[in-house]
Amino acid sequence: MWFDNAVIYQIYPLGLCGAPAENDGNPSHRILRLLDWVEHIKKTGADTVLLNPLFESDRHGYDTRDYTRTDCRLGTNEDLKEVCKAFHDAGLRVMLDGVFNHVGRGFWAFRDVQEKKWDSPYKDWFKISFDGNTGYNDGFWYEAWEGHYELVKLNLQHPDVVRHQFDAIRSWVEQFDIDGLRLDVAYCLSPDYLRQLRGFVNGLKPDFVLMGETLHGDYNRWMNDDMCHSVTNYECYKGLWSSFNSMNLFEIGHSLARQFGPENWTLYKGKHLLSFLDNHDVERIASILTNPEHLRPAYGILFGMPGVPAVYYGSEWGMEGRKAQGDDALRPSVEKPEWSGLTEFISRLAEARKSSRALCYGSYRNVVLTNRQIIFERAVDGERVLVAINADSVPYTAHFDAGCGQAEDLVTGKIHDFGGGSELPAYSVAYWKMER
């Protein structure tokens, strides 16, 4: 499947395009700003764009009002169609954010319940008790997502709700030709719903991808042949930055071995989880790393490890943002993309990954693991790549049997000689490709 060797570029459109925080009802064609990003995204080496929520909502996109209309703060369906076509014409696939567990209080069916109470034909679309109330004083209680009453939980066991959502997904494919969905809070979606959804999209478009947002636990609960194709790898997200901050690369090395290693008991061997250093919900990697010199090594692990790497807009040139400053700091407006030495480095990593079957599909094995260095092997079909990271401020010489005398570094294009040990410069990344 195409997703297995993809490189994702994630955008939060309401933020990047400078939409007001509250839906003011005033239409604007802000989403057309993304047309100026097409060539930049392609130049980074990404081949897939993931767009976070962009349908009509109360505030932040995860509080949907209408699944069928582009948020008026961003523009019209025709505007979105133009943007998706520009991405596709540039050879980029497009994934949208599917928010199906809950809606906003402005959702049209919930507004009908507010008005008609028990006489509304949509009262069973939600989990409602007319014997209770909430802080909004609607005259009834309803189940909300994790106690956030601005997010009204849908009754996904109701066939009309499922049909309404599936009709919306079909319209997204027909209008925008999308290639897949990120499933918001997929860990809240029941196995039965996910099976229905997988069966539905299988008939919509060949290789249509479902990638679920999951946090902890056994990801196989949501990622299998009947449900999601992939899920978010939050376990390794934490290890990717804290390993550097604590100077303990054993953390990420052991996590990767636990997930993908050669033992029979490893959890996700052969599967392609979404890997990331940051996104719209967490602090920017440039803000959370205590040593800025670790940015490149962190991206080196991201693109070398098993999984599908994702880059969040702005982070490719080192943008900062802390969660304590609020969502706006994580989802800022950006007029034009920037290009830096970090961006160039990430583009080389993306090119190296896409040129190597081992980096996309290979097995995982730790070769050298210390507090400040990690070298791991990816291998498939006679191709072998050693991913070597030195997080230390001084050079390091690794002594191990490479199984060959020389190898090409996919990052620099230079030939590496293994004779007398393998020297890694300070804060360095190498992808050594050799015949198995």
C-alpha positions as CSV (number, residue, x, y, z in Angstrom):
1,M,0.0,0.0,0.0
2,W,1.2,3.5,-0.9
3,F,1.0,4.7,2.8
4,D,3.6,2.2,3.9
5,N,6.4,4.2,2.2
6,A,4.8,7.7,2.4
7,V,6.3,10.8,4.0
8,I,3.5,12.9,5.6
9,Y,3.3,16.7,5.8
10,Q,0.8,17.8,8.4
11,I,-1.1,21.1,8.2
12,Y,-3.6,22.6,10.7
13,P,-5.5,24.8,8.1
14,L,-7.5,27.0,10.6
15,G,-4.2,27.9,12.2
16,L,-1.9,28.2,9.2
17,C,-4.4,30.2,7.2
18,G,-5.1,32.7,10.1
19,A,-8.7,32.0,10.7
20,P,-10.3,33.7,13.7
21,A,-10.6,31.5,16.8
22,E,-14.4,31.7,16.9
23,N,-16.6,31.0,13.8
24,D,-17.8,34.5,13.1
25,G,-19.9,33.4,10.1
26,N,-17.9,35.7,7.8
27,P,-16.8,33.8,4.7
28,S,-13.2,34.2,3.5
29,H,-11.1,32.3,1.0
30,R,-8.2,31.8,3.4
31,I,-7.6,28.1,2.4
32,L,-6.2,29.3,-0.9
33,R,-3.1,30.3,1.0
34,L,-2.2,26.6,0.8
35,L,-1.6,27.0,-2.9
36,D,1.6,28.8,-2.0
37,W,2.8,25.8,-0.1
38,V,2.5,23.1,-2.8
39,E,6.1,23.4,-4.1
40,H,7.6,23.8,-0.7
41,I,5.9,20.6,0.6
42,K,7.1,18.7,-2.5
43,K,10.6,20.1,-2.0
44,T,10.7,18.8,1.6
45,G,10.4,15.2,0.2
46,A,6.9,14.7,1.5
47,D,4.5,13.0,-0.8
48,T,1.3,13.2,1.2
49,V,-0.5,16.1,2.9
50,L,-2.6,15.6,6.0
51,L,-5.1,18.4,6.6
52,N,-6.5,18.7,10.1
53,P,-10.2,19.6,10.4
54,L,-11.5,22.0,7.8
55,F,-15.3,21.5,7.8
56,E,-17.8,23.9,9.3
57,S,-17.2,24.0,13.1
58,D,-17.8,26.2,16.2
59,R,-14.1,27.0,16.9
60,H,-11.2,24.6,16.4
61,G,-12.5,22.2,13.8
62,Y,-13.0,19.3,16.2
63,D,-16.4,20.7,17.1
64,T,-18.1,20.1,13.8
65,R,-21.3,21.9,12.7
66,D,-21.6,20.4,9.2
67,Y,-19.6,17.5,7.6
68,T,-20.6,18.7,4.1
69,R,-19.4,22.3,4.0
70,T,-15.9,23.7,4.2
71,D,-15.6,26.0,7.2
72,C,-16.6,29.5,6.0
73,R,-13.5,31.0,7.7
74,L,-11.4,29.0,5.2
75,G,-13.6,29.3,2.1
76,T,-15.9,27.2,0.1
77,N,-16.0,23.6,-1.2
78,E,-14.8,24.9,-4.5
79,D,-11.8,26.5,-2.8
80,L,-11.0,23.2,-1.1
81,K,-11.4,21.4,-4.4
82,E,-8.9,23.7,-6.0
83,V,-6.4,23.2,-3.2
84,C,-6.7,19.4,-3.3
85,K,-6.4,19.4,-7.1
86,A,-3.2,21.5,-6.8
87,F,-1.8,18.9,-4.4
88,H,-2.7,16.0,-6.6
89,D,-1.4,17.7,-9.7
90,A,2.0,18.1,-7.9
91,G,2.0,14.3,-7.2
92,L,0.9,14.7,-3.5
93,R,-1.8,12.6,-2.0
94,V,-4.3,14.1,0.4
95,M,-5.7,12.9,3.7
96,L,-8.3,14.7,5.7
97,D,-9.1,14.6,9.5
98,G,-12.3,12.6,10.2
99,V,-13.9,13.7,13.4
100,F,-16.6,11.1,14.0
101,N,-16.7,10.5,17.7
102,H,-18.3,13.8,18.6
103,V,-19.6,17.1,17.1
104,G,-19.9,20.7,18.3
105,R,-22.9,22.2,20.0
106,G,-23.6,24.0,16.7
107,F,-24.0,20.7,14.8
108,W,-27.3,21.0,13.0
109,A,-28.9,17.9,14.5
110,F,-28.0,18.9,18.0
111,R,-29.5,22.4,17.4
112,D,-32.7,20.6,16.5
113,V,-32.7,18.7,19.8
114,Q,-32.1,22.0,21.7
115,E,-35.1,23.5,20.0
116,K,-37.6,20.5,20.1
117,K,-36.2,18.4,23.0
118,W,-37.8,15.0,23.0
119,D,-39.9,15.8,19.9
120,S,-36.7,16.1,17.8
121,P,-36.3,13.2,15.3
122,Y,-32.5,13.4,16.0
123,K,-32.6,13.0,19.8
124,D,-31.3,9.4,19.5
125,W,-28.3,10.6,17.5
126,F,-26.8,11.5,20.9
127,K,-26.7,10.0,24.3
128,I,-29.2,12.2,26.1
129,S,-31.2,12.2,29.3
130,F,-34.1,14.6,29.7
131,D,-34.0,14.1,33.4
132,G,-30.7,15.9,33.8
133,N,-28.9,19.1,32.7
134,T,-25.4,20.5,32.0
135,G,-23.7,23.8,32.6
136,Y,-25.1,25.0,29.3
137,N,-28.6,24.7,30.8
138,D,-30.1,23.1,27.7
139,G,-32.8,21.4,29.8
140,F,-31.2,17.9,29.2
141,W,-28.0,16.1,29.9
142,Y,-25.8,14.6,27.2
143,E,-22.6,12.6,27.1
144,A,-19.6,14.6,26.0
145,W,-16.1,13.7,25.0
146,E,-14.0,13.2,28.2
147,G,-16.2,15.7,30.0
148,H,-15.8,18.6,27.5
149,Y,-19.4,19.6,27.0
150,E,-18.6,21.7,24.0
151,L,-18.0,18.4,22.3
152,V,-21.2,16.4,22.0
153,K,-20.7,12.6,21.8
154,L,-22.5,10.9,18.9
155,N,-24.4,7.7,19.2
156,L,-22.4,5.7,16.7
157,Q,-24.7,2.7,17.2
158,H,-27.5,4.6,15.4
159,P,-27.6,3.5,11.8
160,D,-28.7,7.0,10.6
161,V,-25.6,8.6,12.3
162,V,-23.3,6.1,10.6
163,R,-25.1,6.6,7.3
164,H,-24.8,10.4,7.6
165,Q,-21.0,10.2,8.2
166,F,-20.4,7.6,5.5
167,D,-22.4,9.8,3.0
168,A,-20.1,12.7,3.9
169,I,-17.0,10.6,3.4
170,R,-18.3,9.6,0.0
171,S,-18.8,13.2,-0.9
172,W,-15.3,14.0,0.2
173,V,-13.9,11.4,-2.2
174,E,-16.2,12.5,-5.1
175,Q,-15.5,16.3,-4.6
176,F,-11.9,16.3,-3.4
177,D,-10.6,12.9,-4.5
178,I,-9.0,12.4,-1.1
179,D,-6.8,9.3,-0.5
180,G,-7.4,8.6,3.2
181,L,-8.5,9.8,6.6
182,R,-6.9,10.5,10.0
183,L,-9.4,9.3,12.5
184,D,-9.6,11.6,15.5
185,V,-9.6,9.9,18.9
186,A,-9.8,6.5,17.2
187,Y,-9.3,4.9,20.6
188,C,-12.9,6.1,21.4
189,L,-14.4,4.4,18.3
190,S,-15.8,1.0,18.9
191,P,-14.4,-2.1,17.0
192,D,-17.8,-2.5,15.3
193,Y,-17.8,1.0,14.0
194,L,-14.2,0.7,12.8
195,R,-15.1,-2.5,11.0
196,Q,-18.1,-0.9,9.3
197,L,-15.9,2.1,8.3
198,R,-13.1,-0.1,6.9
199,G,-15.6,-2.1,4.9
200,F,-17.1,1.1,3.5
201,V,-13.9,2.8,2.4
202,N,-12.6,-0.5,0.9
203,G,-15.4,-0.1,-1.7
204,L,-14.8,3.7,-2.2
205,K,-11.4,3.9,-3.6
206,P,-8.5,1.5,-4.1
207,D,-5.9,1.7,-1.3
208,F,-7.9,4.3,0.7
209,V,-6.1,4.6,4.0
210,L,-7.5,4.8,7.6
211,M,-4.9,6.1,10.1
212,G,-6.2,6.3,13.7
213,E,-5.2,8.5,16.5
214,T,-4.3,6.3,19.4
215,L,-2.3,7.0,22.6
216,H,-1.4,4.0,24.7
217,G,-2.1,0.3,25.0
218,D,-1.8,-2.4,22.3
219,Y,-2.2,-0.7,19.0
220,N,-3.3,-4.0,17.4
221,R,-6.7,-3.3,19.1
222,W,-7.3,-0.7,16.4
223,M,-4.8,-1.6,13.7
224,N,-5.5,-4.8,11.8
225,D,-6.9,-6.2,8.6
226,D,-10.5,-5.2,9.6
227,M,-10.0,-1.8,11.1
228,C,-7.3,0.9,10.8
229,H,-4.4,0.4,8.4
230,S,-2.2,2.4,10.7
231,V,-2.2,4.3,14.0
232,T,-0.2,7.1,15.7
233,N,2.9,5.8,17.6
234,Y,2.7,7.9,20.7
235,E,4.8,5.4,22.7
236,C,7.8,6.3,20.5
237,Y,6.9,9.9,20.3
238,K,7.8,10.3,23.9
239,G,11.0,8.3,23.6
240,L,12.1,10.3,20.6
241,W,12.6,13.5,22.6
242,S,13.1,12.3,26.1
243,S,15.9,10.0,25.1
244,F,17.9,13.1,24.0
245,N,16.9,15.3,26.9
246,S,18.0,12.6,29.4
247,M,21.0,11.5,27.3
248,N,19.6,7.9,27.5
249,L,19.1,6.5,24.0
250,F,18.4,3.2,25.6
251,E,14.8,4.5,26.0
252,I,14.1,4.8,22.3
253,G,16.3,1.8,21.4
254,H,14.3,-0.5,23.7
255,S,11.0,0.9,22.6
256,L,11.8,0.3,18.9
257,A,13.1,-3.2,19.7
258,R,9.9,-4.0,21.7
259,Q,7.7,-2.8,18.8
260,F,9.6,-4.0,15.8
261,G,12.6,-6.2,16.9
262,P,13.5,-9.7,15.6
263,E,11.9,-11.6,18.6
264,N,8.7,-13.5,18.0
265,W,6.9,-11.5,20.7
266,T,7.5,-8.1,19.2
267,L,4.2,-6.2,18.8
268,Y,4.1,-4.5,15.4
269,K,6.6,-6.3,13.1
270,G,5.8,-5.5,9.5
271,K,3.3,-2.8,10.4
272,H,3.6,0.9,9.6
273,L,2.7,3.2,12.4
274,L,2.7,7.0,12.0
275,S,5.9,8.4,13.5
276,F,6.3,12.0,14.6
277,L,8.3,14.5,16.6
278,D,5.4,16.9,17.1
279,N,1.9,17.7,15.9
280,H,-1.0,20.1,16.6
281,D,-1.6,18.7,20.1
282,V,2.0,18.7,21.6
283,E,4.9,21.0,22.0
284,R,7.1,21.8,19.0
285,I,10.2,19.6,19.0
286,A,12.4,22.7,18.8
287,S,10.9,23.9,22.1
288,I,11.0,20.6,24.0
289,L,14.6,19.6,23.2
290,T,17.0,21.1,25.7
291,N,19.9,21.0,23.2
292,P,19.1,22.5,19.8
293,E,22.0,20.4,18.3
294,H,19.7,17.3,18.9
295,L,17.2,18.4,16.3
296,R,19.0,16.8,13.4
297,P,19.7,13.5,15.2
298,A,16.0,13.3,16.4
299,Y,14.8,13.7,12.8
300,G,17.5,11.1,11.8
301,I,15.9,8.5,14.0
302,L,12.4,9.5,12.9
303,F,13.1,8.9,9.2
304,G,15.3,5.8,9.9
305,M,13.0,3.9,12.3
306,P,10.1,1.7,11.2
307,G,7.0,3.6,10.5
308,V,5.7,6.4,8.3
309,P,7.4,9.8,9.2
310,A,5.3,12.9,9.6
311,V,6.5,16.5,9.6
312,Y,4.3,19.2,11.1
313,Y,4.2,22.5,9.3
314,G,6.9,25.0,10.4
315,S,8.8,22.4,12.4
316,E,10.9,21.7,9.4
317,W,12.6,25.1,9.8
318,G,12.8,24.9,13.6
319,M,9.6,26.8,14.6
320,E,9.0,26.8,18.3
321,G,5.8,26.6,20.3
322,R,4.9,25.6,23.8
323,K,1.6,24.0,24.9
324,A,1.5,26.2,28.0
325,Q,1.0,29.2,25.7
326,G,-2.2,27.7,24.3
327,D,-3.3,26.1,21.1
328,D,-2.5,29.2,19.1
329,A,1.2,28.7,19.9
330,L,1.1,25.2,18.5
331,R,-1.1,26.1,15.5
332,P,0.1,29.5,14.3
333,S,-0.7,31.5,11.2
334,V,2.1,31.4,8.7
335,E,2.0,33.5,5.5
336,K,4.8,31.8,3.6
337,P,6.9,28.7,4.2
338,E,10.6,29.1,5.1
339,W,13.6,27.1,4.1
340,S,16.6,26.6,6.4
341,G,19.5,24.2,6.8
342,L,17.3,22.0,8.9
343,T,14.7,21.9,6.1
344,E,17.4,20.9,3.6
345,F,18.6,18.2,6.0
346,I,15.0,16.8,6.4
347,S,14.6,16.8,2.6
348,R,17.7,14.7,2.3
349,L,16.4,12.2,4.9
350,A,13.1,12.0,3.1
351,E,14.9,11.3,-0.2
352,A,17.1,8.7,1.5
353,R,14.1,6.9,3.0
354,K,12.2,6.8,-0.3
355,S,15.2,5.5,-2.2
356,S,15.6,2.5,0.2
357,R,13.3,-0.5,0.6
358,A,15.1,-1.4,3.8
359,L,14.1,2.0,5.4
360,C,10.5,1.6,4.3
361,Y,9.9,-2.1,4.8
362,G,13.0,-3.5,6.6
363,S,13.3,-5.4,9.8
364,Y,14.7,-3.8,13.0
365,R,17.7,-4.8,15.0
366,N,19.8,-2.8,17.5
367,V,23.5,-3.1,16.6
368,V,25.1,-0.6,19.0
369,L,23.3,1.0,21.9
370,T,24.8,3.4,24.5
371,N,23.4,6.4,26.4
372,R,24.6,8.8,23.6
373,Q,24.8,6.6,20.5
374,I,22.5,4.2,18.7
375,I,23.1,2.2,15.5
376,F,20.3,0.0,14.3
377,E,19.9,-2.2,11.2
378,R,17.0,-2.2,8.7
379,A,17.1,-5.1,6.3
380,V,14.8,-6.5,3.6
381,D,15.2,-8.4,0.3
382,G,19.0,-8.4,0.3
383,E,19.3,-4.7,1.1
384,R,20.7,-3.6,4.5
385,V,20.9,-0.1,6.0
386,L,22.6,0.9,9.2
387,V,21.1,4.0,10.8
388,A,23.8,5.6,13.0
389,I,23.2,8.4,15.5
390,N,25.7,10.2,17.7
391,A,23.9,12.5,20.2
392,D,27.2,13.4,21.9
393,S,29.1,16.7,21.6
394,V,32.3,14.8,20.7
395,P,33.1,12.2,18.0
396,Y,32.5,8.6,18.7
397,T,34.1,5.5,17.2
398,A,31.9,2.4,17.1
399,H,33.6,-1.0,16.8
400,F,31.3,-3.7,15.4
401,D,31.2,-6.2,12.5
402,A,29.5,-4.3,9.7
403,G,29.6,-7.4,7.4
404,C,31.3,-5.4,4.7
405,G,34.2,-3.1,4.1
406,Q,32.4,0.0,2.6
407,A,28.9,1.4,2.3
408,E,27.2,4.4,0.8
409,D,25.8,7.0,3.2
410,L,22.4,7.8,1.8
411,V,22.3,11.1,3.6
412,T,25.5,12.6,2.2
413,G,26.2,10.4,-0.8
414,K,29.7,9.7,0.4
415,I,31.3,6.3,0.7
416,H,32.0,5.1,4.3
417,D,34.9,2.9,5.1
418,F,34.4,0.5,8.1
419,G,38.0,-0.4,8.4
420,G,39.4,0.4,11.9
421,G,36.0,1.2,13.4
422,S,33.2,3.6,12.4
423,E,33.8,7.2,13.4
424,L,30.7,9.3,14.0
425,P,31.2,13.1,14.2
426,A,29.5,15.0,17.0
427,Y,25.7,15.3,16.7
428,S,25.8,13.3,13.4
429,V,23.4,11.1,11.4
430,A,24.4,8.5,8.9
431,Y,22.3,6.0,6.8
432,W,24.9,3.4,5.6
433,K,23.5,1.3,2.7
434,M,25.1,-2.0,1.9
435,E,24.3,-5.2,0.1
436,R,23.2,-7.9,2.6
